[in-house]
Amino acid sequence: MIGAAVERWGRIGLDEVQRRAALLDRAETKYVVTTAELDVALRQLGEQFDVLSIEGRTVFTYETVYFDTEDLASYHEHAQGRRQRTKVRSRRYVDTDDSFLEVKSKGTRGRTVKERIRYDGEPHGRLDDVAARFLTACAQRSNGHDGPTTRSDPVGALCPSLAVRFQRITLVGRGAPERVTIDHDLRFVGADGTAASAPRSTVIVEVKSEHGRGVADGVFRAIGARGRGCSKYCVGLNLVRDDLRYNRFKRVLVEHFGWSDRRAVAA
């Protein structure tokens, strides 16, 4: 059990996480590792990080709904390797029943900026007038980036495209601002209800730091993990659909998600 590996670590509360390492403007590096590789890394990180704890829990359940245009503009931005791209999602923290609407934008320098608002109750998984005002404001601040939130009708252009449910552990550095999220037990459901799950041994680790050279980056690279693009959104869409361009994600899909080219098999 992944959570058992951090049970004896120092604990940190949510307010202290925000004070120590909010990192809404940050560099991000993702690593896809096995549970065995993660165990090796955690042994090296334990003296340099605390683990987020809320009411005694260190493992939390997340539900995320991604929104995209009918032609999947956000997905194709990523698939084409565009340096400027945007994702819109609604996220529910199941254990506390808090929900937020979030816009993640990546700019030309590789920085990731996340903006979000509280989005409680029934609107989780759908967009309303509150969402429209928020998305319009985000688009205006993005200096004209031609993403899905810049359409004349930002809500009307978007619809739910993928739901993801997963377990997360969050580590927070004791030195420079740094967070590490460890996501496992990933389950995906497409807009048409098609479902898929990641192998139990697959873990997505994301290191968030000010400059992309965090302590955890050094540890994961030392055990042989390579930073790579592994968007849960893009991977999940390819697991529940067979009509997308996937070249950019094929290696991680095959190596870590047990994926095969279903179109080639069908042919």
N, C-alpha and C positions, 0 to 999 in steps of 0.2 A: 504493500500500500504506500503510495507516494507520500501522503500526509504524515506517515509515521516517521519519515526521515527528518522532519523539522520539528517534531514535538518538543524536543529539549532545547530548541534555539531560544534566543531572547525574543520577547514579544513586543509589538508596537501597535498602538491604536490608530484608528483611521485619521483622527485629527492630526496626530503627529506625522503620519505619512504625508499629508498635505503640506505641513509646515516644512518637513525635511526634504521632500522630493516630489513636489506637484508635477513639474516637468510637462506642462501643457505645450511648450515649444521645446522640441527635443530631437535628438538623433536616435534612431531605432535600428537594432540589428536582430534578426530572427535566426534561430537555430532549430532544426528538427532533429531530435535525438531519440534514442531508445530509453526505456526506463532504467536499464543497466548503466548507460552512459550518464544519465542524470544523477544516479546514485553516486558515481565517482565524482562528479562536479560538486554535488552538495557537500561532500566531505571536506572539500577545499574552501567552500564558501561560508561554512558555519560560523567561523570566528570573525567574519567581516560584514555579516548581514543579520538583520532581525527579520522576523516573519510577522506579517499582518495577522492580528488576532482580534476577533469581535465576539464578545460573549463566550470566550473560550474556544471558538472555532478558528481553524487555520485553513480549512478547505471550503471554498464557496462555490455555489452553483450560479452560473450566468446563463441568461437567455438573450440572444441577440437576433433582431430582425433587420436585414439589410434592405434598403430601398434602391431601386434603379429605374431607369427609363425602360420603355417597352423594348427598345433595341439594345439594352444593356450597355449604355454609354460608359458607366463607371467601370464595368468589367473590361470593356475593350480598351479603355485608357491604360489599364494595368497590363493587359495582354500585349499591347503594342509597345510597352516600355516607355510610355510618356512620363517624363520627369515630373510634370505637374498633373496631379490627379486628385480626385475627391471621392470620399465614401460618405454616405448618409446611413445612419443606423439608429435603431431604438434598442436600448439595452436595459434589461431588468435584472436586478440583483435579487435572486430568488429568496435568499435567506433573510434579507431585511425588507423585501417587497418595495424597494426603491427603483424607480425607472427614470431614465434620462434619454433625451434625444441628442445625438452627437453628429458632428460633422468633422471628419478627419481630412485634412488637406496636406498634400506633399508638394513642396515647391522645388524650384530648379536647383537649390543647393542641397537637396536631400533632407531638409528639415521637415519634421512632421508637426503640424499645429492642430490641436484638438479644441473645438469649442462645443459646449454642451449646455443644456438647460434641463431642469427637472421636468419630468414628463410622466406624471403619476396616473395610475388607474387604467381605465379602459383604453386610452389612446395608445398604450404600448402595442406596437405592431401595426399601427395605422397613423396617418397624418391628418391633422386638423388645422384650424385657423391659427392656433398658437405655433404650430410647426411652420406654417407658411411665413409668418412674420420672422421667425428665427432664421429660416433658410434664406430668405431675402436679405436679411441683415448680413449673414455670413457671406453671401455672394457679393454684396457691395464691398465688403472688406477684403475680398480676394483679388481686387484690382483687375476685374474683368476676366478672370480665368473661365474658360469656356467649358465648365463642368455641368453636371446635371442640376445643380442648384441655381444656375444662372438663367434658366428658361423664364419666359415671361410669366408662366404659371408654375412656380417651383414645386407645388404639391401635386397639381394635376399631371405633371410630367413624370411623377414617381409612383411606383407601386411596390409592394413587398415582393422580393425576388428570392430570398433565402432566409431560413431560420436556422440558427445554430445554438445548441445547448452544450455546455462543457463545464468541467470542474477547474477551478483556478486556485493556485497558491501564489501569494505576492511576497517578494522579499524586498527589503529596503536597506540600502547601504548605510553603514555607520560613518563613512567618511564623506566624500563628495556626493552630491545629489545623484542617486542611481536607484532604479527599480528594476526588478526582474520578475516577470510573470511566467508562471509555469502552467500551461493549459493541457489537460488530458481528458480522456473519456469524451471525445468530441462526437457529436451526433448532428446530422444535417437533414433538413427537410426542404425540398424545393417548393415552388409556388403551386405545383400541381399535386403535391402530397408525396412525391417520391422521396424515400428516405435512404440514408446511408450512414455508416458509422466508421470512424477511423479504427485501425487495429488498437487493441488495448495497450500495446507496447510503444505506441507512437506518442511523443510529447512535443509540443511546440513551446519553445522558450523565446521570450522577447526581452532583450536588454534595452532599457531606456536610460539614456544618459545625456549630459549636456553636449558632448562632442563626439560620441560614438566610440570612445575608448575607455569603456568602463572596466572596473575590476573583473566583473563577471565575463566580459568579452574575452579577457586574457585566459580565464580558466577554461571556458568552453573551447577556445581555439587550441589550448594546450592538450585537450583530450581528443583532438582531431575533428571537432565539429566545425563546419564552415558556415559563415553567415550567408543566408540565401533568402530569396523572396519566397515567402510562404504565407500568402494571404489566406486566412480561413475562408474569406468570401470566394476567392477565385478557385481555391482547391475544392471547396464544398460544391460550387456550381458544377464543376466537372464530374464530381461523384454522383450527382443526381440528374445530370443531363448528358446527352451524347451528341449535341449539335453545335459545340463551341470550338473555336480555335484554341488549342491547348499547348502549343509548342513551348511556350515560356514556362509552363508548369509541369511538363511531362516528366522530367527527371524526379522531382520531389513526389509526384503522384505515384510513380512506379516504385521508387525506393522506399517510401514511407507509408503509403496508403493502399498498397495492394491493388493498384489500378492497372487496367489494361485498356488498350484502344478498342472500345466496344464496336466501333464502326469497322475496324479491320477484322475483328472476329466475325462480325455479321456478314462481311463480304466473303 
